[in-house]
Amino acid sequence: MYIEYYIIENLLINYIIISCTSILTKTINSKKNKWTGASFGAMYSVAYLYPQFDILFTLPFKIVIMTFITLISFTYKNKKEYFRIMIAFYAVNIFISGVTFFIIYFTGISHMKISFLIVCAYISAELLKYIYNDIKTLKQLNDLTKTINISLLNNNCTCKALLDSGNLLKDPISKNDVVIVKSNALKEILPDSFFKYKYDNIDVIKAEEIINFLDDDISSRVRLIPYKHAGSSSGNIILGLKADYIEIDDNKIGNIIIGISDFDDSDYNAILNPSILPYV
């Protein structure tokens, strides 16, 4: 075995585990943090090749190492959030390791093949996210509304959001989730030019007209989200804006698009998919 392949293998698998944990906990952490944590984990794995370092693989040392990796890989506001992330990190490690070795055992393909082991880890992570989303959706159906805080260009507004698993909208390019928000709920954070239009019948021409009135810092965040009404064969467009983040139950969630709408309901002014929420 070439040691460089061994290091690359562990580096990529550690990155998959950290990224999966970040997605499941809805934690905002940079690629730099992810690669730093993955690199430390890869260096730690090298010690496994040298018998004189066996003490590093006793349970106390493993706990210390895992704790250090979570500290440098994730951002958190308080101890409660950190322990939630750490528990999720342990769970993801256990699940991916178990499923990976099951796949290797079931197929009979040697785990020494770096590409196959990385593929197994990736498949395990995708499977875990699929199972996790199903469990989370069921758990949160009991609470159908949430108060959300939207941050856009360092401006903030608060909305009452309906949890609706039927809202499956995503930005077709980035695959970021879309939260539908009434236009009048965004008056505190958007310029007046936004409110000269009705958003129940947006097309490309009208979207371009709106964009032409915007400053560069806002226009760069515009996304056009295609969708279809139930029972309609014609396509429609929702004008979206990339938010800094949304905050729900003191959890900041990044990579969210705010889709501007004029839907008619007085009980709430936003619609979001329960799968967006962190599992706590």
C-alpha positions in Angstrom: 0.0 0.0 0.0 1.4 3.4 -0.9 1.0 5.8 2.1 0.0 8.7 -0.1 -3.1 6.7 -1.3 -3.9 5.8 2.3 -3.8 9.5 3.3 -5.9 10.6 0.3 -8.4 7.9 1.1 -8.8 8.9 4.7 -8.8 12.6 3.8 -11.7 12.2 1.4 -13.7 9.9 3.7 -13.2 12.3 6.6 -14.4 15.2 4.4 -17.5 13.2 3.5 -18.3 12.5 7.1 -17.8 16.1 8.2 -19.9 17.4 5.3 -22.7 14.9 6.0 -22.7 16.0 9.7 -22.8 19.6 8.6 -25.8 18.9 6.4 -27.7 16.9 9.0 -27.2 19.5 11.8 -27.7 22.4 9.4 -24.4 23.9 10.6 -22.8 26.7 8.7 -19.1 25.9 8.3 -16.6 26.8 5.6 -14.8 24.4 3.3 -11.6 25.5 5.0 -12.9 24.2 8.3 -14.0 21.0 6.7 -10.7 20.4 5.0 -8.8 21.3 8.1 -10.7 18.8 10.2 -10.4 16.2 7.4 -6.7 16.7 7.2 -6.2 16.3 10.9 -8.2 13.1 10.8 -6.1 11.8 7.9 -2.8 12.6 9.8 -4.2 10.8 12.8 -5.0 7.7 10.7 -1.3 7.5 9.6 -0.3 6.7 13.2 -2.3 3.5 12.8 0.5 2.2 10.5 3.1 2.4 13.2 2.7 0.0 16.2 4.6 2.2 18.6 1.7 4.7 18.4 -1.0 2.1 19.5 -1.8 4.1 22.6 -3.3 6.8 20.3 -6.0 4.3 19.4 -7.2 3.6 22.9 -10.7 4.8 23.8 -9.7 7.9 25.8 -7.4 9.1 23.0 -10.0 8.4 20.3 -12.5 10.6 22.3 -9.9 13.4 22.5 -9.2 13.2 18.8 -12.8 13.2 17.8 -13.5 16.1 20.1 -10.7 18.1 18.6 -11.9 17.3 15.0 -15.4 18.6 15.9 -13.9 21.7 17.5 -11.9 22.7 14.4 -14.5 21.5 11.8 -17.7 23.2 13.0 -18.9 26.5 14.3 -21.3 26.7 17.2 -22.9 29.2 19.6 -22.9 27.4 22.9 -22.1 24.1 24.6 -25.6 22.7 23.9 -25.1 23.2 20.2 -21.6 21.8 20.3 -22.7 18.6 22.0 -25.5 18.2 19.5 -23.0 18.5 16.7 -20.6 16.1 18.4 -23.2 13.5 19.0 -24.3 13.7 15.3 -20.6 13.4 14.3 -20.2 10.2 16.3 -23.5 8.9 14.8 -22.5 9.7 11.3 -19.1 8.0 11.8 -20.7 4.8 13.2 -23.4 4.7 10.4 -21.0 5.3 7.5 -18.4 2.9 8.9 -21.0 0.2 9.5 -22.7 0.5 6.1 -19.3 0.8 4.3 -18.0 -2.4 5.8 -21.3 -4.2 5.1 -21.1 -3.2 1.4 -17.5 -4.4 1.3 -18.4 -7.7 3.0 -21.5 -8.2 0.9 -19.8 -7.5 -2.5 -16.5 -9.3 -1.6 -14.5 -6.4 -3.2 -11.3 -5.6 -1.4 -11.5 -2.5 0.7 -7.9 -1.7 -0.2 -9.2 -0.2 -3.5 -9.3 3.5 -2.6 -12.0 4.4 -5.2 -14.4 1.7 -4.0 -14.0 2.6 -0.3 -14.7 6.3 -1.0 -17.7 5.4 -3.1 -19.0 3.2 -0.3 -18.6 6.1 2.2 -20.4 8.5 -0.2 -23.3 6.0 -0.7 -23.5 5.6 3.1 -23.7 9.3 3.6 -26.4 9.7 1.0 -28.4 6.9 2.5 -28.1 8.4 6.0 -29.4 11.8 4.7 -32.4 10.1 3.1 -33.3 8.2 6.3 -32.7 11.3 8.4 -35.0 13.5 6.4 -37.8 11.0 6.6 -37.5 10.7 10.4 -37.2 14.5 10.8 -40.3 15.2 8.7 -42.4 12.8 10.8 -41.1 14.3 14.0 -41.9 17.9 13.0 -45.3 17.4 11.6 -46.7 17.9 15.2 -45.6 21.5 15.1 -46.9 23.1 11.9 -45.7 26.7 12.3 -42.4 28.3 13.2 -41.2 31.9 13.7 -38.3 32.6 11.4 -35.9 35.5 11.2 -34.6 36.3 7.7 -31.2 38.0 7.3 -30.5 39.6 3.9 -27.5 42.0 3.5 -27.4 42.4 7.2 -31.0 43.5 7.4 -33.5 41.4 9.3 -37.2 40.7 9.4 -39.4 38.2 11.2 -42.1 35.9 9.7 -44.5 33.3 10.8 -43.9 30.3 8.6 -46.1 27.3 7.9 -44.3 23.9 7.7 -45.4 22.3 4.5 -43.7 19.2 3.2 -45.4 20.0 -0.2 -43.0 22.9 -0.7 -40.3 21.1 -2.6 -38.9 24.1 -4.4 -35.1 24.3 -4.9 -32.9 26.5 -6.9 -32.2 24.4 -10.0 -28.6 25.5 -10.2 -27.3 25.4 -6.5 -30.0 23.0 -5.3 -30.5 25.3 -2.3 -33.9 25.1 -0.6 -36.5 27.8 -1.2 -38.6 29.4 1.5 -41.7 31.1 0.1 -42.3 34.5 1.7 -45.1 37.1 1.2 -43.7 40.2 -0.4 -45.2 42.5 2.2 -43.4 40.6 4.9 -40.1 41.7 3.4 -40.7 45.5 3.4 -38.2 46.0 6.3 -35.3 44.5 4.3 -36.0 45.2 0.6 -36.0 48.5 -1.4 -39.2 50.1 -2.4 -38.8 49.2 -6.0 -39.7 45.6 -5.1 -43.2 46.5 -4.1 -44.3 48.1 -7.4 -45.0 44.6 -8.8 -47.3 41.7 -8.2 -45.5 38.4 -7.7 -48.3 36.0 -8.5 -47.6 36.1 -12.2 -43.9 36.7 -12.8 -42.2 36.0 -16.1 -38.7 36.4 -17.4 -39.4 39.9 -18.9 -41.0 41.2 -15.6 -38.1 39.6 -13.6 -35.6 41.4 -15.8 -37.4 44.7 -15.3 -37.3 44.3 -11.5 -33.6 43.4 -11.6 -32.7 46.5 -13.7 -33.9 48.7 -10.8 -31.7 46.9 -8.2 -28.3 47.7 -6.8 -25.5 45.3 -7.7 -25.3 43.9 -4.2 -29.0 42.8 -4.4 -29.2 41.9 -8.1 -26.3 39.4 -7.6 -28.5 37.5 -5.2 -31.4 37.1 -7.5 -32.4 33.6 -8.5 -35.3 32.6 -10.9 -37.0 29.5 -9.6 -39.2 27.6 -12.1 -42.3 25.8 -10.8 -45.7 24.5 -11.9 -49.1 25.0 -10.3 -51.0 21.8 -9.4 -53.2 20.8 -12.3 -51.5 23.2 -14.7 -49.2 22.2 -17.6 -47.8 25.7 -18.0 -44.6 26.8 -16.2 -44.2 29.8 -13.9 -41.3 31.6 -12.2 -40.7 32.7 -8.7 -38.3 35.5 -8.1 -35.9 34.5 -5.4 -33.1 36.1 -3.3 -30.2 34.3 -1.7 -30.4 35.1 2.0 -27.5 35.5 4.4 -29.3 33.0 6.5 -32.6 32.3 8.2 -32.8 31.7 12.0 -35.2 29.2 13.5 -35.3 28.3 17.2 -31.9 30.0 17.6 -30.3 28.0 14.8 -28.9 29.8 11.9 -29.4 28.0 8.6 -27.5 29.0 5.5 -27.9 28.3 1.8 -31.5 29.4 1.7 -33.3 31.2 -1.2 -36.2 33.5 -0.3 -38.9 33.1 -2.9 -41.1 36.2 -3.1 -44.8 35.5 -3.5 -48.3 37.1 -3.0 -50.0 34.0 -1.8 -53.3 34.6 0.0 -53.4 33.6 3.7 -53.7 35.7 6.8 -52.5 33.1 9.3 -48.8 33.0 8.1 -46.6 34.8 5.7 -44.0 32.2 4.8 -44.0 28.5 3.7 -41.0 26.2 4.3 -40.3 22.5 4.0 -39.8 20.8 7.4 -36.6 19.1 6.0 -34.9 22.6 6.2 -35.1 22.5 10.0 -32.2 21.2 12.1 -33.0 17.9 14.0 -32.9 18.6 17.7 
